[in-house]
Amino acid sequence: MRKRTVLLSLAGILVVVGVAALGVIGWMVFQPGPYGFATGTPVALAEDARPSPTGVPAELAGADQPTRAAYITRMADCEACHTAKGGQPFAGGRPFVLPFGTIYTPNITPDPETGIGKWTDAQFLDAVHRGIAPDGSRYYPAFPYPSYTMLTDADALAIKAYLFALAPVKQPNRPNSFAFPFNQRWLMAIWATLFNSDTRFEPVPEQSPEWNRGAYLVEAAGHCGECHTPRNLMQAMDQRRKFAGGVAEGWNAYNISSDGVSGIGDWSVEQLTAYLAAGHATGRGVASGPMGEAVALSLSQLVPSDIQAIVTYLKSVPPVASNLPRLAGPAPATPQVAGLDNPLGQRMFEGNCASCHAWSGAGAVREQAGLTGVRAVNDPSGANVALMVLNGSGPLAATHPYMPGFGRAYSDAEVAAVANYVTARFGSEASTLTAADIARFRHLE
């Protein structure tokens, strides 16, 4: 009798656990669409009588095909991920360090042996829309096909035409370092079934043409959510916390919902426009890391009407709060530093930072070097400040004050100390980075 009772109890527990697990999986799978927050009902592109929000903007309607293809490729921001540091553009080899191993982006130049030179149109569409390689294997969703699946066939093939017009680069692809079971690519077929809609962009007739263009640029081509939206337990974007912030190559990709504290809700249209188009907005800091690359290689190349469409769409995204404090105000002209028990960080700042950033953090020569009011400085993790110290200002150096990387000059302890000092002095809450944290950041390169 007792044995039967125990078995029944165990069976009951297993049933409860199973039902709970199914509920969690269902919660992750059945979630709103990318712009499910918007008023209106999406329709097939052909059912909307207005001009299509896809393709090139009206300003380029009369441009030749190579110009149009180049513009669409810039919209999709392919170059950043498929170019290794110091490598040939689009030849791949860029590492992405993930919790379960490192993945290297492939060569997408038209080299027939190591690139995509033998791919047919159908194979290219399968890769971009479905994450399926020509040999039938599956791509990991580090390749943002769950967003690119919304690209029209015409736009995806325009990207292919641009890539095939490039000079081929013979560079073999580097193998990923995933361990079992993450090296089992067939599992991605299950993942894609659950999390890749495999549907093209559908406009919302109740929304303005500018909003729909912005939705196409943000959700499909620009794939902004891939970095700026948190991931669920199955590493799919959590659309219920849309744009609440994520992580890209170790950098915090901050909240871009309309939340007024942690997001962009208190950014003016002018500030957001300037930041996207030029990588800097007064009082908001300079785009750096992967965002700096997105501006340099993609956003800054778009026509003003497309930037305005992106701003219109982003401003419509509902607020989602994230765990970030309100920005601290400007530092006083004569900062009080007696309470900062960080002599190493202070010495590093005095010797290496104050000449450009000013003792007050307002920027010694140009406002772009200001440290006050910047989200990264007001991030208690200190991650982006440390990565900026390690790597420098990146691709926007041509248009903004150049900040060199100090990664080779200073130890992990010194970089941690100065990052902690900067966040404590100019931010709302001090970071507590250690030398071990900086060593981990170095490993991301």
C-alpha positions in Angstrom: 0.0 0.0 0.0 2.8 2.4 1.0 4.7 1.6 -2.2 1.6 2.3 -4.3 1.1 5.6 -2.6 4.7 6.6 -3.2 4.4 5.7 -6.9 1.2 7.6 -7.3 2.8 10.6 -5.5 5.8 10.5 -7.8 3.6 10.2 -10.9 1.6 13.2 -9.7 4.8 15.2 -9.2 6.0 14.3 -12.7 2.7 15.3 -14.2 2.8 18.7 -12.4 6.4 19.2 -13.5 5.6 18.2 -17.0 2.6 20.6 -17.2 4.7 23.4 -15.7 7.4 22.8 -18.3 5.0 22.8 -21.1 3.5 26.0 -19.8 6.9 27.7 -19.7 7.7 26.5 -23.2 4.3 27.7 -24.4 4.9 31.1 -22.8 8.1 31.5 -24.7 6.8 30.3 -28.0 3.4 31.9 -28.1 4.3 35.6 -27.7 3.4 38.8 -29.6 4.9 39.4 -33.0 7.6 42.0 -33.5 5.2 44.9 -33.7 2.2 43.2 -32.1 2.0 46.3 -29.7 0.7 48.5 -32.5 -2.9 49.4 -33.2 -4.2 47.7 -36.3 -4.0 44.4 -38.2 -1.0 43.5 -40.4 -1.9 42.5 -43.9 0.0 41.0 -46.8 2.2 43.5 -48.6 0.1 43.2 -51.8 -3.1 44.0 -49.9 -1.9 47.5 -48.9 -2.7 49.9 -51.7 -0.1 52.4 -50.5 3.5 52.5 -51.7 5.5 49.6 -50.3 7.5 50.4 -47.2 10.2 47.9 -48.4 13.1 48.4 -50.8 14.8 51.7 -51.2 13.4 55.1 -50.1 11.6 57.4 -52.5 14.8 59.4 -52.9 16.5 56.5 -54.6 13.5 55.2 -56.7 15.2 56.3 -59.9 18.7 55.0 -59.0 20.4 52.2 -60.9 20.3 48.6 -59.6 23.8 48.6 -58.1 23.1 51.7 -56.2 19.8 50.3 -54.9 21.5 47.0 -54.0 24.2 48.8 -52.1 21.7 50.8 -50.1 19.7 47.8 -49.1 22.8 46.0 -48.0 23.7 49.0 -45.8 20.1 48.9 -44.4 20.8 45.3 -43.4 24.2 46.1 -41.8 25.9 43.0 -43.1 29.4 44.3 -43.1 29.9 44.7 -39.4 29.4 41.1 -38.4 31.0 39.6 -41.5 34.3 41.5 -41.1 37.0 40.4 -38.7 39.1 43.1 -36.9 41.7 44.1 -39.5 40.2 41.7 -42.0 38.8 42.1 -45.5 35.2 43.4 -45.6 32.6 40.6 -45.8 35.3 37.9 -45.6 34.1 36.7 -42.2 36.1 35.3 -39.3 34.7 37.7 -36.7 34.4 35.8 -33.4 31.2 35.9 -31.2 32.0 34.5 -27.8 28.8 32.9 -26.4 28.3 31.1 -23.1 28.6 27.7 -24.8 31.5 28.4 -27.2 32.7 30.8 -29.9 31.1 31.2 -33.3 32.9 32.7 -36.3 31.0 34.5 -39.0 31.4 33.0 -42.5 32.9 34.5 -45.6 30.1 36.0 -47.8 32.2 37.3 -50.6 31.6 35.6 -54.0 34.6 33.3 -53.8 33.4 30.0 -55.1 35.4 27.8 -52.8 35.4 29.6 -49.4 32.5 32.1 -49.9 29.1 32.1 -51.4 30.0 32.3 -55.1 28.2 29.1 -56.0 25.0 29.9 -54.2 21.8 30.1 -56.2 19.0 32.6 -55.5 16.9 29.9 -53.9 19.8 28.9 -51.6 20.4 32.5 -50.6 16.8 33.0 -49.7 16.8 29.7 -47.7 19.7 31.0 -45.7 18.4 34.5 -45.1 14.7 33.6 -44.4 15.0 30.1 -42.9 18.6 29.7 -41.6 19.2 26.8 -43.9 22.6 26.4 -45.5 23.0 25.0 -49.1 24.1 21.7 -47.7 20.9 21.4 -45.6 22.6 22.2 -42.3 21.2 24.8 -40.0 22.6 28.1 -39.0 22.7 29.2 -35.4 20.5 32.2 -34.7 23.6 34.4 -34.1 22.8 34.9 -37.8 19.7 37.0 -37.4 17.5 35.1 -39.8 14.5 35.4 -37.4 14.6 39.1 -38.2 15.8 38.8 -41.8 12.9 36.4 -42.5 10.8 39.6 -42.9 12.9 40.9 -45.7 11.1 40.7 -49.1 12.6 38.3 -51.6 13.5 41.3 -53.8 15.4 42.9 -51.0 17.2 39.7 -50.0 18.2 39.1 -53.6 19.4 42.7 -53.9 21.8 42.0 -51.1 22.9 38.9 -52.9 23.5 40.9 -56.1 25.6 43.4 -54.1 27.7 40.7 -52.5 28.2 38.9 -55.8 29.6 42.2 -57.3 32.3 42.3 -54.7 35.9 41.1 -55.3 36.1 37.5 -54.1 38.2 36.9 -51.1 39.6 33.4 -50.6 39.5 32.9 -46.8 38.3 29.6 -45.3 35.7 29.7 -42.6 36.8 29.0 -39.1 35.1 26.2 -37.3 33.0 27.0 -34.2 34.1 25.8 -30.8 30.8 24.6 -29.5 30.8 21.5 -27.2 28.1 18.8 -27.2 25.2 19.2 -27.3 25.4 22.7 -28.7 27.4 21.5 -31.7 24.4 19.5 -32.9 23.2 21.8 -35.7 20.1 19.7 -36.3 18.7 21.0 -33.1 18.4 24.4 -34.7 15.6 22.9 -37.0 13.5 22.5 -33.8 14.5 26.0 -32.6 13.5 27.5 -36.0 10.2 25.8 -36.0 9.4 27.3 -32.6 10.9 30.8 -33.1 11.3 31.7 -36.8 8.0 32.8 -38.3 9.3 32.4 -41.9 7.0 35.2 -43.0 7.7 38.3 -45.0 7.0 41.8 -43.7 3.3 42.7 -43.3 2.4 46.4 -43.1 -0.2 47.7 -40.8 -2.7 49.8 -42.8 -3.9 51.7 -39.7 -0.4 53.1 -39.2 1.2 55.8 -41.3 3.5 55.1 -44.2 6.4 56.5 -42.2 5.7 54.2 -39.3 5.6 51.2 -41.6 8.8 52.1 -43.2 10.4 52.5 -39.8 9.0 49.1 -38.8 10.6 47.5 -41.8 13.9 49.2 -41.2 14.0 48.4 -37.4 12.5 44.9 -37.3 13.6 43.4 -40.6 16.6 45.1 -42.2 18.2 46.7 -39.2 17.3 43.7 -36.9 17.6 46.0 -33.9 15.8 43.7 -31.5 18.5 41.0 -32.0 20.8 43.1 -29.7 18.3 45.4 -27.8 15.7 42.8 -26.8 16.3 40.3 -23.9 16.5 36.6 -24.6 14.4 33.9 -23.0 15.6 30.6 -21.7 15.6 29.2 -25.2 17.7 32.2 -26.5 14.8 33.6 -28.6 13.9 37.3 -28.3 11.4 38.0 -25.5 8.9 40.2 -27.3 7.0 40.8 -24.1 10.0 42.8 -23.0 10.6 44.4 -26.4 13.7 46.6 -26.6 14.3 46.4 -22.8 18.0 45.8 -23.5 20.4 43.0 -24.3 24.0 42.1 -24.7 26.1 42.2 -27.9 29.7 40.9 -27.8 29.9 41.8 -24.1 28.6 45.3 -24.6 25.3 46.2 -23.0 22.9 47.1 -25.7 20.7 49.5 -23.7 16.9 49.9 -23.4 15.5 51.6 -26.5 11.8 51.3 -25.5 10.0 54.6 -24.6 10.6 54.1 -20.9 11.6 57.5 -19.5 14.1 56.2 -16.9 16.0 53.4 -18.5 15.0 53.8 -22.2 14.7 56.6 -24.7 11.4 58.0 -23.5 13.0 61.3 -22.5 15.1 61.7 -25.7 13.9 64.4 -28.0 13.3 63.6 -31.7 16.3 65.8 -32.5 18.5 63.9 -30.1 17.5 60.5 -31.3 17.9 61.6 -35.0 21.4 63.0 -34.3 22.4 59.8 -32.4 21.3 57.5 -35.2 22.6 59.6 -38.1 25.9 60.7 -36.6 26.5 58.6 -33.6 26.3 61.5 -31.1 23.6 63.5 -29.4 24.3 66.4 -27.1 24.1 65.3 -23.5 23.7 61.6 -24.6 27.2 60.6 -25.4 28.8 58.9 -28.4 27.8 55.5 -29.9 30.5 53.0 -29.3 31.2 49.2 -29.6 28.7 47.4 -31.8 26.4 50.4 -31.8 29.2 52.6 -33.1 29.7 50.1 -35.9 26.0 50.1 -36.7 26.1 53.9 -37.1 29.3 54.0 -39.1 28.5 51.2 -41.5 24.7 51.4 -41.7 22.7 54.1 -40.1 24.9 57.0 -41.1 24.6 55.9 -44.7 20.8 56.1 -44.7 18.8 59.1 -46.2 17.2 61.5 -43.7 13.7 60.2 -44.4 14.7 56.7 -43.3 16.3 58.0 -40.1 13.1 59.9 -39.4 11.0 56.7 -40.1 13.2 54.8 -37.6 12.7 57.5 -35.0 8.9 57.5 -35.6 8.7 53.8 -35.1 11.0 53.7 -32.0 9.0 56.4 -30.3 5.9 54.3 -30.7 7.3 51.2 -28.9 5.7 51.0 -25.4 7.8 51.6 -22.3 9.4 48.6 -20.7 11.4 49.2 -17.6 14.8 47.7 -17.1 17.1 47.5 -14.1 19.0 50.7 -14.8 19.0 53.8 -12.5 18.0 57.3 -13.5 20.9 59.2 -15.0 22.9 61.3 -12.7 23.0 65.1 -13.3 26.1 67.0 -14.4 29.1 66.8 -12.2 29.8 70.0 -10.3 32.6 72.3 -11.6 34.7 71.4 -8.6 33.8 67.7 -7.9 34.1 66.4 -4.4 36.2 63.3 -4.6 37.2 62.8 -1.0 34.6 60.0 -0.5 35.9 58.0 -3.4 38.1 55.3 -1.9 39.8 54.4 -5.2 43.3 55.9 -5.3 44.4 53.8 -8.2 41.3 54.7 -10.3 41.8 58.4 -9.4 45.5 58.3 -10.4 44.5 56.6 -13.7 41.9 59.2 -14.5 44.2 62.1 -13.6 47.0 60.8 -15.7 45.1 59.5 -18.8 41.6 60.8 -18.9 41.2 64.3 -17.5 43.1 66.0 -20.4 40.3 65.0 -22.8 37.3 64.4 -20.6 38.0 67.3 -18.2 38.2 67.1 -14.5 34.5 67.9 -14.3 33.6 65.2 -16.9 32.1 67.8 -19.2 34.7 67.3 -22.0 37.9 69.4 -22.2 37.8 70.4 -25.8 34.6 69.0 -27.4 31.3 68.1 -25.9 31.5 64.7 -27.5 34.1 63.8 -24.8 31.7 64.5 -22.0 31.0 61.8 -19.4 28.0 63.2 -17.6 24.5 62.2 -18.8 25.9 59.2 -20.6 24.0 55.9 -20.1 27.2 53.8 -20.1 28.6 55.8 -17.2 25.3 55.4 -15.4 25.3 51.7 -15.8 26.3 50.0 -12.5 27.8 47.0 -14.4 30.5 49.3 -15.8 30.8 46.9 -18.7 30.7 49.5 -21.5 33.0 51.9 -19.8 35.6 49.1 -19.3 35.3 48.0 -22.9 35.7 51.5 -24.1 38.9 51.8 -22.0 40.1 48.6 -23.4 39.2 49.1 -27.1 38.9 52.8 -27.7 36.4 54.7 -29.8 36.2 52.5 -32.8 34.8 53.3 -36.3 33.4 56.7 -35.5 36.8 58.2 -34.8 36.8 59.9 -38.2 33.9 62.1 -37.2 34.3 62.3 -33.4 37.2 62.8 -31.0 39.4 59.8 -31.1 39.8 57.8 -27.9 42.7 55.3 -28.1 42.4 51.9 -26.5 44.4 51.3 -23.4 44.1 47.5 -23.3 47.7 46.9 -24.1 49.1 49.6 -21.8 47.3 48.8 -18.6 46.7 45.8 -16.4 43.3 44.3 -15.7 43.4 45.8 -12.2 44.1 49.3 -13.6 41.3 49.1 -16.1 38.8 47.9 -13.5 39.9 50.7 -11.1 39.5 53.5 -13.6 36.1 52.2 -14.8 34.9 52.0 -11.2 36.2 55.5 -10.6 34.4 57.0 -13.6 31.0 55.4 -12.8 31.3 56.4 -9.1 32.2 60.0 -9.8 30.1 60.8 -12.9 27.3 58.2 -12.7 24.4 57.4 -10.5 25.9 54.3 -8.9 29.5 52.9 -8.8 30.5 49.8 -10.6 32.4 47.1 -8.8 34.5 45.5 -11.6 37.4 43.3 -10.7 40.5 42.3 -12.6 38.8 39.0 -13.4 36.0 40.8 -15.1 38.4 42.7 -17.3 40.2 39.5 -18.2 36.8 38.1 -19.4 36.2 41.2 -21.5 39.6 40.8 -23.1 38.6 37.3 -24.0 35.7 38.6 -26.1 38.0 40.1 -28.7 
